[in-house]
Amino acid sequence: MAVVVWRRCFPWVRLCRRALLGSIRHYRAALCTELKQPLAIEEVAPRPVRPHEVRVDVHFCGVNFADILVCRGQYQEKQHLPFTPGMEFSGTVLETGTEVSTVKKGDRVIGVNKFNCMAEEQIVDQKALWQIPERVSFREAAALPVSYGTAIMALEHRACTRPGETVLVTAAAGATGLAVTDVATKVLQARVIAAAGSDEKCELAVRRGAQASVNYSRGSLKEAVRGLAGSGGVNVVVDTVGGDIFLEALHRSTMPSFM
């Protein structure tokens, strides 16, 4: 599940500040200099923005499971040391390139930038930024891009989910599970069966829009879903658990729309 970290709160890292060089305004970034070790915070020199890029003053960054894996050397795509973790952020536009037309200085934005977001500044392509609605805080917005991006990719681009279809979501109370439920029910008009490991988690998923729930710590997920979906099974499965839960969910899917 994604959590958010304020840019000036890194209690688990050692502080390692470098002296500022000349009058250049450096910014701080969390660096992974050694796998499976605490992050270090160091001063980083900024670079100029290119014509299509935007410089953002970062307020919050999301912390995802992928960040933990990459800092332990267990992510599928290896990063060269040293690197800055973090895949999503929120902040305020500081500067725009000459060809930028989507945002302007002062705009409140969220963005993605693969494994580089735990820093006080970000330079990203304008296509990787979205404006934050006024009613949404920086803190809440920072945890949206990865979870909702995953949900949209799974449901729309991979499964091509249609109105009225039934979607089974495992780990339904996690950030991705809740996002999948939200997109499936409110945007795609699908029916959601939420599967989670406790009654409290199942209740949360139902409050967020799921039409039914299954506590898979109490028995067979396969049989419970059969009772809810019938012999025809479900149309789409979005699984973020793996293992036996993945296999049981697969057995209740009627088509290869599985992620």
FENZI-V247092 format. One record per backbone hydrogen bond with DSSP energy under -1.0 kcal/mol. CO is the residue of the C=O (numbers start at 1). NH is the residue of the N-H. E is the energy in kcal/mol with one decimal. If there is no record, write none. Layout:
BEGIN
co=CO nh=NH e=E
co=CO nh=NH e=E
END
This chain:
BEGIN
co=3 nh=63 e=-3.2
co=5 nh=61 e=-1.7
co=6 nh=9 e=-2.0
co=10 nh=13 e=-1.5
co=14 nh=41 e=-1.9
co=21 nh=24 e=-1.4
co=24 nh=26 e=-1.1
co=27 nh=44 e=-3.5
co=28 nh=120 e=-2.7
co=29 nh=42 e=-2.3
co=31 nh=40 e=-2.7
co=32 nh=83 e=-1.4
co=34 nh=37 e=-1.3
co=39 nh=14 e=-1.5
co=40 nh=31 e=-3.9
co=41 nh=16 e=-2.1
co=42 nh=29 e=-2.1
co=44 nh=27 e=-2.3
co=50 nh=53 e=-2.0
co=51 nh=99 e=-2.4
co=52 nh=126 e=-2.2
co=53 nh=97 e=-2.4
co=54 nh=124 e=-2.1
co=55 nh=94 e=-3.2
co=55 nh=95 e=-1.6
co=56 nh=122 e=-1.9
co=57 nh=92 e=-2.1
co=59 nh=7 e=-1.7
co=60 nh=90 e=-2.6
co=61 nh=5 e=-2.3
co=63 nh=3 e=-1.7
co=64 nh=67 e=-1.1
co=64 nh=68 e=-1.2
co=65 nh=69 e=-2.3
co=66 nh=70 e=-2.6
co=67 nh=71 e=-1.7
co=69 nh=74 e=-2.9
co=71 nh=36 e=-2.7
co=83 nh=32 e=-3.6
co=85 nh=118 e=-2.5
co=86 nh=116 e=-2.7
co=86 nh=117 e=-1.7
co=87 nh=113 e=-1.1
co=88 nh=62 e=-1.9
co=89 nh=111 e=-2.1
co=90 nh=59 e=-3.0
co=90 nh=60 e=-1.5
co=91 nh=109 e=-2.9
co=92 nh=57 e=-3.3
co=93 nh=106 e=-2.5
co=95 nh=55 e=-2.9
co=97 nh=100 e=-1.4
co=104 nh=107 e=-2.1
co=107 nh=93 e=-2.4
co=108 nh=132 e=-2.5
co=109 nh=91 e=-2.5
co=110 nh=130 e=-2.4
co=111 nh=89 e=-1.9
co=113 nh=116 e=-1.0
co=117 nh=119 e=-2.4
co=118 nh=30 e=-3.0
co=120 nh=58 e=-2.2
co=122 nh=56 e=-3.0
co=124 nh=54 e=-2.6
co=125 nh=128 e=-2.2
co=126 nh=129 e=-1.3
co=128 nh=112 e=-1.4
co=130 nh=110 e=-2.7
co=133 nh=136 e=-1.7
co=137 nh=141 e=-2.4
co=138 nh=142 e=-1.8
co=140 nh=143 e=-1.1
co=141 nh=144 e=-1.8
co=144 nh=148 e=-2.5
co=145 nh=149 e=-1.9
co=146 nh=150 e=-2.3
co=147 nh=151 e=-2.0
co=148 nh=152 e=-2.5
co=149 nh=153 e=-2.3
co=150 nh=154 e=-2.5
co=151 nh=155 e=-2.7
co=152 nh=156 e=-2.2
co=152 nh=157 e=-1.3
co=153 nh=158 e=-1.9
co=154 nh=159 e=-2.2
co=155 nh=161 e=-2.9
co=162 nh=165 e=-1.9
co=165 nh=191 e=-3.2
co=166 nh=235 e=-1.6
co=166 nh=236 e=-2.0
co=167 nh=193 e=-2.9
co=168 nh=238 e=-2.8
co=169 nh=195 e=-3.3
co=171 nh=174 e=-1.9
co=174 nh=178 e=-2.9
co=175 nh=179 e=-1.9
co=176 nh=180 e=-2.7
co=177 nh=181 e=-2.3
co=178 nh=182 e=-2.3
co=179 nh=183 e=-2.7
co=180 nh=184 e=-2.8
co=181 nh=185 e=-2.3
co=182 nh=186 e=-2.3
co=183 nh=187 e=-1.5
co=183 nh=188 e=-2.2
co=184 nh=190 e=-3.2
co=189 nh=164 e=-2.5
co=191 nh=167 e=-3.5
co=192 nh=211 e=-1.6
co=192 nh=212 e=-1.4
co=193 nh=169 e=-2.5
co=194 nh=214 e=-2.6
co=195 nh=172 e=-2.3
co=196 nh=216 e=-1.9
co=198 nh=202 e=-2.1
co=199 nh=203 e=-2.5
co=200 nh=204 e=-1.9
co=201 nh=205 e=-2.2
co=202 nh=206 e=-2.1
co=203 nh=207 e=-2.3
co=204 nh=208 e=-1.5
co=205 nh=210 e=-2.2
co=206 nh=209 e=-1.5
co=212 nh=194 e=-2.9
co=214 nh=196 e=-2.4
co=215 nh=218 e=-1.6
co=220 nh=224 e=-1.9
co=221 nh=225 e=-2.6
co=222 nh=226 e=-1.8
co=223 nh=227 e=-1.8
co=224 nh=228 e=-1.1
co=225 nh=229 e=-3.4
co=226 nh=230 e=-2.1
co=230 nh=233 e=-1.5
co=234 nh=254 e=-2.7
co=236 nh=168 e=-3.0
co=237 nh=259 e=-2.3
co=238 nh=170 e=-2.1
co=243 nh=247 e=-1.7
co=244 nh=248 e=-2.5
co=245 nh=249 e=-2.5
co=246 nh=250 e=-2.5
co=247 nh=251 e=-1.6
co=249 nh=252 e=-1.2
co=250 nh=253 e=-1.5
co=252 nh=234 e=-3.3
co=255 nh=257 e=-1.2
co=256 nh=258 e=-1.1
co=257 nh=237 e=-2.0
END
